[in-house]
Amino acid sequence: MGQIAIPFVLSEADLTALNQLVSKGKESVRKLNRVRALQFSHQSQHPEQISTLLGISVATVYNLRKRYREDGLERAISEKPGPDTLEK
């Protein structure tokens, strides 16, 4: 059997922070896509719909939701350090 869907809800503070990031428009497209995916999730959009709207994978939407729930807003919308940013 399938899992029961857990409603995705952003805190008021996080929702305000995301709205400010979108309105400024000075972030990378990748970051704005992550922000918009969280906003659409908060509006009860299905991951498949979000994926189509933003041109990202369904797995990305699920991973963003999971990171938000486990690690908070900053971790969910920030880039993971890549191999070129390792300390030397």
C-alpha positions as CSV (number, residue, x, y, z in Angstrom):
1,M,0.0,0.0,0.0
2,G,1.0,3.6,-0.5
3,Q,2.1,6.0,2.1
4,I,-0.2,8.6,3.6
5,A,0.8,12.0,2.4
6,I,2.0,14.4,5.1
7,P,0.8,18.0,4.4
8,F,3.7,20.3,3.7
9,V,3.5,23.5,5.7
10,L,6.0,26.3,5.9
11,S,6.3,28.5,9.0
12,E,5.1,32.1,8.7
13,A,8.7,33.3,9.1
14,D,10.0,31.0,6.4
15,L,7.1,31.9,4.1
16,T,7.9,35.6,4.5
17,A,11.6,34.9,3.9
18,L,10.9,33.0,0.7
19,N,8.5,35.8,-0.5
20,Q,11.3,38.3,0.0
21,L,13.8,36.3,-1.9
22,V,11.5,36.0,-4.9
23,S,10.6,39.7,-4.8
24,K,14.2,40.8,-4.8
25,G,15.0,38.6,-7.8
26,K,18.8,38.8,-7.2
27,E,19.3,35.1,-6.6
28,S,20.5,32.4,-9.0
29,V,17.8,30.6,-11.1
30,R,18.6,27.4,-9.3
31,K,18.0,28.9,-5.9
32,L,14.8,30.6,-7.1
33,N,13.5,27.3,-8.4
34,R,14.1,25.7,-5.0
35,V,12.3,28.6,-3.3
36,R,9.4,28.4,-5.7
37,A,9.2,24.6,-5.3
38,L,8.8,25.1,-1.5
39,Q,6.2,27.8,-2.0
40,F,4.2,25.6,-4.4
41,S,4.5,22.7,-2.0
42,H,3.1,25.0,0.8
43,Q,0.2,25.7,-1.6
44,S,-0.6,21.9,-1.8
45,Q,0.6,21.5,-5.4
46,H,1.6,18.0,-6.3
47,P,5.3,17.3,-6.9
48,E,4.6,16.3,-10.5
49,Q,2.9,19.6,-11.1
50,I,5.8,21.5,-9.5
51,S,8.3,19.6,-11.6
52,T,6.5,20.5,-14.8
53,L,6.0,24.2,-13.8
54,L,9.7,24.7,-12.9
55,G,11.5,22.3,-15.2
56,I,13.0,20.3,-12.3
57,S,12.8,16.6,-11.5
58,V,10.1,15.2,-9.2
59,A,12.9,13.8,-7.0
60,T,14.2,17.3,-6.5
61,V,10.9,18.4,-5.2
62,Y,10.8,15.5,-2.7
63,N,14.4,16.1,-1.7
64,L,13.7,19.8,-1.1
65,R,10.7,19.0,1.1
66,K,12.8,16.4,3.0
67,R,15.7,18.8,3.6
68,Y,13.3,21.5,4.8
69,R,11.7,19.2,7.3
70,E,15.0,17.8,8.6
71,D,17.4,20.7,8.3
72,G,15.4,23.9,7.9
73,L,15.0,26.6,5.3
74,E,18.6,27.6,4.8
75,R,19.8,24.1,4.1
76,A,16.9,23.4,1.8
77,I,17.5,26.4,-0.5
78,S,21.3,26.6,-0.4
79,E,23.7,24.9,-2.8
80,K,25.6,21.8,-1.6
81,P,29.3,22.5,-1.6
82,G,30.7,21.0,-4.8
83,P,34.1,19.3,-5.3
84,D,35.7,22.5,-6.5
85,T,34.9,24.2,-3.1
86,L,36.7,21.7,-0.9
87,E,39.4,23.2,1.4
88,K,43.0,22.7,0.3
